[in-house]
Structure formats: C-alpha cells, structure tokens
C-alpha cells in the first residue's frame, strides 16, 4: 500500500487538533472482545502487520474526508476498514 504525502500549504495536519484526535483514537477499543484489527485480519485474511497499515491509512482517509472539501473515495483495503467500522455503529 503506497503512502501519499499531504501537500496542502494551507493545512498542516501535524498542527491540526482533529488529526491528533483521529491519530490517537484506538479502534481496537470499540469492542474489546473482538478488537477491530483482529476482525480485519480474520475477515480479510490479512496479516496483522498489513491490517495495522490499513488502520493507519484508514485514519488518514478519515482525516482527508473531513478536510478535503470535496467527496473522497477510499481505496479497496481502506474501504474494507470503513465498512467494518460502520458495522460498529449503533
């Protein structure tokens, strides 16, 4: 999975409180009985290392979806994380 650099001179994510909140959020605490990353591994047959990378990219996507100012579409693996996250909603 390629990592893309963020090149918006008007917004530096490292200075954005929203980014810090998203980055610090532990998706595995949504359901301690079956952690989010474990479900990604099991349901997608991914390695734990790959699932961890997808979670990092998913957090970047969440940030981008709020700050982009236009609709964004997640790439395949991130979309799977998005759909799994939506299954945790009440």
N, C-alpha and C positions, 0 to 999 in steps of 0.2 A: 504494500500500500504506500503510495507516494505521499510525502508530506509537502504541502504547498506553503510558501511563505505568504504572510499577510503584508500587502504593500499599499496601505492607505495612509498617506501622510497626515490626514486629519484625525486619525484614530489609532492610538497605540494600545492594543489590548493589555499590555503589561501595566498600564496606568488606569485601566477601566475596572471599577469595583464589580461590575457584572461578571467580567471574565474571572476575577478572583473567586467569586461565589460559585460559578459553574465548575471551575477547575477543582475547587475544594470539595464539591459535593460527591459523596461516596454512594454510587449507585448500588453497591452491594448491600447497603443497609436498608434498601426498600423492602426486602424480605429476607431477614437473616437465616431463615430455614433453608432457603434455596437462593444463594447470592446471585445477583444479576450476571456477573461474569461467568459463574458456573453454568447458568442456564444458556448463555451464549455458546459456551463450549459444547454442552450436551446437545442442544437443539440444532447446531450448525456443523457439528463435528470438527470444530476448530481446536487448535492447540491453545492452552492457557495463555501463552505469550501472544499469539495472534489476537485472541479475544481482548487482551489488555490493550493492544494497539488500536483495535476497533473502538474500544471505550474512549480512548484518548481522542480519536478522530471524531467520535460522536459528540463529545463535549465541544470540540471546535465547531462542528456543524451547528450545534445548538446556539452557540455564540453568534455565528455568522447569520443564522436565520433571524435573529433579533436585530442585529446591527447592519445588515446588508442594505436595507431599504427597498428590497425587491424580493420576490419569491425565489427560493433556492431549493434545489432537489438534491437529496443525499445520494452518494454513490452506493452501489449494491450492499457491501458489508455494513455501512453506516445505516442504511435503510433497515436492515435486519435488526440492528440495535434500537433504532427508532420504534419499529413495530413492537419489539419486545417491551420497551419502556412504556408504550401506550397500553400494553396489557396489564400494567401495574396500576393504572388509574382506577379510581373508584366509580 
